[in-house]
Amino acid sequence: MKRSNRLILLIGLFLAVVAFVGVILLTGSGSSGTGTTATPTTAKIVVAAQDIPLGTTITAAMVTTKEVPIADKPADSFALPEAVIGKIVRTDVTSGGRISRWARPSRPRW
């Protein structure tokens, strides 16, 4: 091998090492703090702000949200009040009772 070929090969190897170290430093510096994130312990569910009789179309004034432990959050509950507005309740819901996914969308009456 010629001396100039060895020099080019060494320069290329040096540049590859510098690029590798640069990538490691750039990807490693993206995290700030201790690296641990706080796991939420509560979740919001939609509950009735007032008694809602069977067959009533839900309005914004009829619902609110409530914080519950994640372990107690029902699978068929809603997290956002906007998701239930305009739905019709299929059972009577008392004040503070949760709104489940069993409420059906309102249908236009022709």
N, C-alpha and C positions, 0 to 999 in steps of 0.2 A: 504494500500500500504506500502511496506517496504521502509525503509529509503534509501537503496541503489538504488531502482528503481526510487525514486524521484530525487536523485542526477544525475542519468544517463539521466532522462528526462530533467532536468534543463540544463545540459551540452549540450544535443542535441539541445534544444531551443536556447541557447546562440550561438552555432555554426551556426545555421540556420540564425539568425539575422546578425552575422558577414558576412556570405556568401552573404546575400541579400545586405548589405551595400557595400560590395566589388564590386558586380556586378553593382550597381548604380554608384559608383565612377568610375569604368572602362569605362562604356558606356558614362557617362557624360563628361569625360575628353578628348574624341576623337575630339571634336570641338575646334578649336583655333580661336582667333580673336573675332570679334563682332557677328559672326553667320549670317551675312547678305552677300549675294552674289550679285555681280553686274549683272544686267540683260543686255544682249547685246542689243544695239539699232540699229546695222547695220548688214547686211548679205552680203555675196559675191554672185555674179551671173556671169556667163560666158557671155562675149560679144565678138564681132568680133573685132580683132585688125586691120583688113583691109576689104575692100569690098570683099564679097564672092558671086560669081555668082551662080545661080540656077544649081543644079546637081553636084556641086563640093564636093569632099571628103575633110573633114576638117582635117587639120594638126595642129601640136602644134604651129607653127609660125602664124597661122591665128586667134588664140583666146587669150584672156587675161581675167582677172577677174576685177570686179568693185564693190565697196562698195555702197550699197543702203540702205535706211532706211527699217527696217523689214516690216513696214506697206506697203511699195511700192514694195516689192519683189513679182514678179509674181509666181503663183503656179506651172506653167509649165517650170520654169527656172532650169538651172543646177548650182550647186555650185562648182564643180571641173572641170577644163579643160580636165582632163583625161576621163571624162564621154562622151565627145563629139568628141574626136579625132577618126577618122575613120568613122564617120557618114557622110551621104550625105545630103546637105541642100535641102529643097523642095521649098524654095523661095529665092529670092535675099536678102542678108543681107548686110546692109551698115556698114561702119566702126563705131564702138561704139554701134551697134544694138545688142540686146540680142539674144542668141541662145536658142531656145525653144525646147521642147520635141518633136516637130513635125519633127525634122531631123531623118532620118531613118538610120539603120546600113548599111554599104556598103556590097554589095554581091560580092562574088568571080565571076569573069568572066572567064568562061571556054573556 
